[in-house]
């Protein structure tokens, strides 16, 4: 027995692997057996309880993802369960649905992507860190594997920009993390409509550990995170956790005002010296500059106002249409 095992203060945990799925019919037949096998090995090693399972959350897929989820639940009746959302609510809300669904029914939950680019061999290390007392364990990439130069560069830029704008993120940590039951219950206390789970981790508990892993290749299919979706995620994170853009508007406005005073003084001196040069540039350029600045400022303020509009409605962040696994509903729509 190694030193990590000797330090463990918690026994085998009921572990749930929460996997959001969107149009993943090609991936799930390959990834789910690997996840089920991993749980089996962890149970044999005494890390997990027999009641541990995989929860697949179908985020309103347009392909046969739900049919695959049902077949996997029937193939691994003790290891796999499924939840189908009524609509496509987005990756973050699908993950939140899975975490909310298992709260109170497990000791710890690990969220990861269906394509297993998050290295599942790091999960036992996460559980060990949990058994040693950590309430949150973050998976942090040591490298980006075979990702393109553009994807690596934009990823690094994403984390650095977020930190610059006041969002406390761990660099190279995506949505691969373990949350204890205590952290899951704390997460349930956050009721905002716009969810950015990567930024919530430091707010859930102070006992946070980090586990490094190597980025893996995607088994099949294509990534669902396009450039527009990545930009939308970044903007949602900034506006959900920071008011720094609003403060930047104030600073820019102050600088423009100061620059305007300098230009007024310059024009006055030129007029007194008789050195004024007539032309449209001195009028048109500042006009367009200030007009664009005002439109940008109104747009940023409008984004925050729009978020307030959506938050006060208190609409549900997700709606469950069907469940399967562990003898529940057999994949048929549930009555609400």
N, C-alpha and C positions, 0 to 999 in steps of 0.2 A: 504493500500500500504506500502511495507517495505522500509527500508532505501536504498537498492540497486536500487529499481525502482526510488526513488526520485533523485538519483544521475545520472540517465541515461541522456545522452546528445544527443543520436541518437534515431530516431524513429524506427518503425518496419522495419526490413531489409529483402531484398530479399535473402533468405538463400538457399544454395545448399548443399546437402549431397552427397559427392563424394565417391563411393563405388567400389573399384577394385574387380573383380571377376575372379577366375580361378578354373574351375571345381566345381562350387558351385550350381549345379542343385538341390541338396537336401536341401540346406540352404535357398536359395532365396524365395521360397514360404512361409517360416516362418518369415524371417527377413524383407522383403519388406513391408508387411502389417503393421508391427510394426513401421517402419520408416514413412510410409504414415500417420498413426494415430498420431504419434508424431508431425509431421508438422501441422496436423489439430488442435491439441490441442494448439500448440504454436501460430498458427494464431488466434485462439479464444482468447488467453491470451494477444494478442497485441504485441507479441515478433517478429513475422515474418509477412511478406507481403503475400498476396494471391498468388503471383507468385512464391513462394518458391517451390522447387522440389528436387527429388532424382535423381542422375545420376549414373547409373550402367555401369561400364566399363568392358566389357568382354575381358580379356587378352588372346585371342586365345585359349579358352578352347577346350578340346577334347571331352567333353560330350555335354549334351543338355542345357548348361547354356544360350546360346543365345536365344533358343526357350523360356526359362523361362523368360528371360529379355523382350522379345517381348510380351509375355502374360501378364506380370506385367504392362507394359506400356499401354496396351489396357484395362487392368482392372482398372488402376488408370490413366486415360488420362491426368489429370491436375497435377498430382503429380510425375510421374515417366517417366524418359527418359533413353535411352540406347545408348551406343556407343560400337561397336565391332571392335577390332583391327585385322589387317590382319594376324598377327603372335603373338606368345607368346613373348612379349618384356620384361617380368619381372614385379614384383610387383611395384617397384619404378617408372618405366616408364609408367605403366598403371595409377598409381595415378597422375603422372605428366600430362598425357594426359587429364585426367578428369579435373584437375585444370586449364589447359590451355584452355580446351573447354568452361569452364564457365566464364573465365576471361572477364570482360566487360558485362556479362549478369547477375551478381548478386552482392550484396553488401558484402557478406561474404560466404566462403565455408568451410565446415567441412569435413575432410577426416577421414574415419573409415573403419574397416574391415567388410566383408560381414557376418561373423559369429556372429557379435554383442558381441564379448567378450569385446569390448569397450562399456562401459555402456552408453546407449543413454540417460539416465536420466541426464547425466552431460551436455548434449548439451544445454539445456536452461540456465545453469549457464555460459557456454561459451558465449552465445549470450548476456547475461547480462554484462559480462566483456567487450565484444566488444562495447556494448552500452555506457559503462562508459569510453570508450576511448582507450581500448587496440586494437592494430592492429593485434596481434598474441596471441592466447590463446592455451596453451599446456595442454593436458590431461596427468596427471601423476598418475600412479597406486599407490594406498595405499598398496595393497597386490596383490599376484599372484593367489588368489582364489584357485582352486583345482589342479593347475599345479603340476607336479611331482617335487621331490627334485632336480633331475638332471636339469630340465628346469629352476627352480628358481635359482639354483647355476650358471648355464651357463649364465643366463640373467644378474645377478649381476656382474659376471666376465666380461661380454661383455662391460658394461658401464664403469666399472673401468679401464679396459684395454684401452678402447678408450680414456678416459681422460688422462691416463698415457702417451699415444702416441701422445697427443696434439690435440685431436678432442674435441671441446667444446660441450658436450652433457649434457642434463638434465637427471639425473638418473631416470629410470623407465618411461621415455617418449618414446613411440613407434611412431606410425604414426597417432595418434588421436589428431588432432589439428584444430583450426579455423584460417583461414587467411582472412583478410579483402581484399576488392578490391584493396587497395593500396599495400598490401603485395603481392597479386596475380600478380599485374603488375610488381612489383619489381622482383618477381620470374621469370617472362618472360624474364628478362634481362640476366639471367644465361643460357649460351648456351652450357655448357659442355655436352659431350656425356654420361659420367658416372655420374649418379645422386644418391646422398645420401641426401634425403630430411630432415632427422633428424638433420643433421649437418648444413643445410642451414637456419634454423629458425633465429638464432642470426644475420645472415647477411641481413635479409630482412627488419627489423625495430627494433628500440630500445624499443618500447612500447610493452612489452611482459607480459602477465598474465599467471597464472597457476591455473588449476582446478583439484582437486583430484577426483578419482573415484575408485570403486571396480571392479576388474577383474571378468567378468562373465563367465559362462560355455558356451561352444560351443553348438549350437542347434543341429547340425547334421553334418555328413561328418567327414573328418579328416583335420588336419592342413596341410597347403601347405608349411610350413617353416620347411624343414628337417634340420638336423645338417649341411650337406654340404652347403645348401643355407644360413644358418645363418652365417657360417664361411665366405662364399663368400661375404655376406653383410658387415660383419665386416671388411674384408680386403679391400673391395671397399671404405668403409668409411675412413679407415686409409690412404690409398694411394690417396684418393681424397682431403683430407683436411690437411694432415700433411706430412712434409718431415723428420720427426723425425727418421723413420727407416733408412734413408740415413745417418743421423748424428750418429746414433748408430753404423753403420758400421765403420765410421771413428774412433769412440771412441774404438770399439773393436779392430780395426787394430792397434791403438796406444798402447793399452794394450798388445796385442800379441807381438808387436815389443819390448816393454819394457821387457816383460817376456823373449824374445829371447836374449836380451842383458844380462839379469841376468844369463841365462843358459850358454851363452858363457863365462862369467866371472867365473861361477862355474866350467865349463869344463877346463878352463885354469889353475885355482888353483889346480884342481885335477891332471892335467897333470904334473904340476911342483912338486907336492907332491908325484907323483908316485902312486896315489890311484885310477886311472881310472879302471873301470870295463867294459870289452868288452861285447857287447850284441846288439841285434837288437832293443830292446825296445827304446833306446835313439834315434834311427833313424826313425823307423817305426811309433811310436806313434805321434811324432811331424809332420811327413809327412802326416798322415791321418788327423790329427787335422787341419793343415793349408789347406790341400786340401778341406776338408769339409767346412771350413770357407770361402774359396774363392768361392766355388760353391754356398753357401748360399748368399754371397754378390752379386755375379753376378746375381743370381735369383731375388733378391730384386731390384737391379738396372734395370734389364730387365723388371720387372713389370711396373716400371715408364716409361721406354722407350716404352713399349707396349701401355701404356695409351696415350702417346703422338702420337703414330702411329694412334690410333683410333680417337683421338680428331681432328687431322689435316684433316682427311677424311671428317669430317662434315656430316656424314650420319645422317638421321633422327632417332630420338629416338623412334618414334612410327609411325605407318601408320594406318589410320582409314579406315575400310572396309565398315561399315554400321552404320546407326543411326536409332533410333526409338523414338517416343514420341513427344508430342506437335504438331502433324500433320506433322512430318518430315519423309519422305521416307518409313514409314510403315515397317521398318525392312529390306528393300531391300538394296543391296550394292549401295553405292553412287558413282557417277561419279567424278573422280579426274582429 
